[in-house]
Structures are given as structure tokens and as C-alpha cells.
Amino acid sequence: MRTLLWLIALFALAAGVAMLASINTGYVLVVLPPWRAQLSLNLLIVALLATFFIGYVVLRLVGKTIALPGRVGVFRERRRKDKAGRALREGLRALFEGRFAQALKLSGNAFDAGESRSMAALVAARAAHGMHDDTRYRIWIGRAAEQEEEARVARLMTEAELAVEGRRFEEAAERLENLRLSGHRHIAALRLSLKVASALGHWEEVLRLARQLRKHKALTDEQAQPVVRRAHVERVRELARDGEALAVYWRSIPAAELGDRRMVEEAVPYLAAAGQGALVRKTVERMLDTEWDGGLARLYAQCANDDAAGCLARAEGWLRKHPKDADLLYALGRLCVAAQLWGKAQSYLEASLSLAPTIETHLALAHLFERLERPEEAHAHYRAAAEHSAA
């Protein structure tokens, strides 16, 4: 329909031009001594239009001819960039597929062609690392470092991540510190920092990072809990020789984190060894009142310190609810030993032993009989403990 309308308009224009030409009877006299020429006005108009059109065409042809080398250069540059970009994309795919040699080759081609040189160098570095070729890895990381402003963050993250994979934690820590100083503390960097701090045993840093990641929803409570637990236990282990410092540290732990039963169970022996068992006594009692746990009850004897009688009274209250709990009976026996109630200690320990014979119970009875100067019975329990251990 559009074509038909254009044809109608074209014919109408031609008809109009023909009518105007028939009406126009003027002429033009051209004088160029010694020549004179007389032309109709219509012919002159047609000649001028034809001359303009021919001149325009000639000028366009000349311009295109002159610009041809430049256009050829632009075409070649575009084709080179397309080829380099395709090489980089293929190199990335090869890297993800695990074809490291091919990824190294393709990314090297992209780098030589000047296409995203920083990214190409990082892809090549990752491929070389995947091939365990440390020499080429260092070369390509160095080339990526030459593009400092363009890919500094990406390079530092790559170096840190690959250093962690290679268990070069000091190197990873240095790269992550550079990132931190430049203000880049995004989630991926924080997670990597958590791994590095844990590997290097920087437990206070582990706690800070785990809490920060949990705050930003990058770690769930279930994911953060074992990390926080291990950091607290390792820190308690480090401070076990300094009772005062340990007490200060334990009091600084948030109440929510003190609710982790496993953390408390692992920390109690270190606190007891440092003479600070009383610090955790209230926590253990609250946990046992809320939900009974024989393993935790077994450790309760280590929380007595100078108040064995008070702990004994509390534990005997639990015994009325859990009369057949071997772990509680063991704890009662240890508390009676601390309170120098030898007869009750023997009764509780033997009752525990009858329910669940363990090495610890045999040894506790052996030590008790040594105090009571009953060597034969002590030797019998030492022997039983050794046989149990061997079995």
C-alpha cells in the first residue's frame, strides 16, 4: 500500500513538473565573447540539476576513495577486537570446564590482542594455578598488576583466593589487608578473611569476622555457631595458663554465645585447670535445669572449686530426677572426693561404674583407694582401666 502511494505521488509530481514546463516559455541568453548561446529556461534548469547531481556523486566517490584506507583499518581493528573478545570468552569457558591448558592459551591470545588485558591476565593466572605451574602463575599475576587501576581489586582477590587454595595463608592475609586498607570489605573478602584468620589461629579476628558476617546475613546462625564455638574454645585454651586473663575473657563472652552447650562442655576442662571452674558453674546449672545432658553433668564436678558442698547439694537434687544416670553419679563421686566424703564418694563411683564402666571411673576409684591406703583395690582398678583402654 505504501509503495502504491509513493507511485501515485511520483506520477503526480511528474505531471505537475510537465505542466509547469509547458507554461514556462522563458529563455536564457548566455554571452561568452565571441560566442552567444540562447537556451530555454527549462533546459537550463535541467542542466543545472544534472550538473549538481553529477558533481555530488563525483565528490562522494572521491571522498569514499580517500577514506578507504581508514575504513579498512577500522574494519580490521573491529575484526581483531571481535576475535580477541571471542578468545577471552572461550578462555573463560575452558577455565570453568577445567581445561586449564586451553584456557591459558586462549586468554594469552586475548591479552596479546589487547582485549580486556587485566581480565585476560587474571584468567591466565587462574589457569596456570590450576595446572600447578607456579612460574607462569607469577608471570601472569605480574602482568595483571601492571594494569593496576583497572583490576587492582580483582587481582588482590584472585591472589588471596589462590593463596588460600595453596595454603599460603600469610600471603593471603597480606593481600586481604591491602584490600581492607583500600576500603574494600565486601562479603566475599570477609568470608576469605575468616578462612585465613582461622587457619592462622587469629581467634579474636575469627570472632569479629563471624559476628560481622552473621550480622550481614552472610552466615546463618547454624553456620556461624561452630565457627564461634571453635574460636572461643581455642582462645580459652590459649589463656588457660593465665587464670585472671581467662576470667576476664570468659566474662566478655555475650550471653547468647554462652548458650552453646558444646562450647561450654569443651571449655570447662580448661577453666577448671586454670582454677576458674566457678565461672562456668551457673551456666552449667542453668543448662542442666533447662535440658538434661549427661555429658554436661559429668563435667559439673570440675565447676566446684572451693564450694564442693554447694555443688554436691545441687547435684544430689538432680539425682532424685535422674537416679540411673552414670555421668551424674560419677560427678557426685568426684564432688564427694573434693568434700572428703570418702564413703559416699566410693558409693557414687561404684554405682556409676555398675551402670557404665569407663576408664575415668576406674581411675577415680583407684585414686580414691590410694588415699584410703587400700593398694590392692587401687591396683585392681588401675588394671581394669588399662584393660579397658587396650580393648
ABEGO torsion letter per residue (X at the ends): XAAAAAAAAAAAAAAAAAAAAAABABBBBBBBOABBBBBBAAAAAAAAAAAAAAAAAAAAAAAAAAAAAAAAAAAAAAAAAAAAAAAAAAAAAAAAAGBAAAAAAAAAAAAAAGBGAAAAAAAAAAAAAAAGBAAAAAAAAAAAAABAAAAAAAAAAAAAAAAAAAGBAAAAAAAAAAAAAAGBBBAAAAAAAAAAAAAAGBAAAAAAAAAAAAAAGABBAAAAAAAAAAAAAAAAAAAAABAAAAAAAAAABBAAAAABAAAAAAAAAAAAAAGAAAAAAAAAAAAAAABBBAAAAAAAAAAAEABAAAAAAAAAAAAAABAABAAAAAAAAAAAAAAGBAAAAAAAAAAAAAABBBAAAAAAAAAAAAAAGBAAAAAAAAAAAAAAAAX
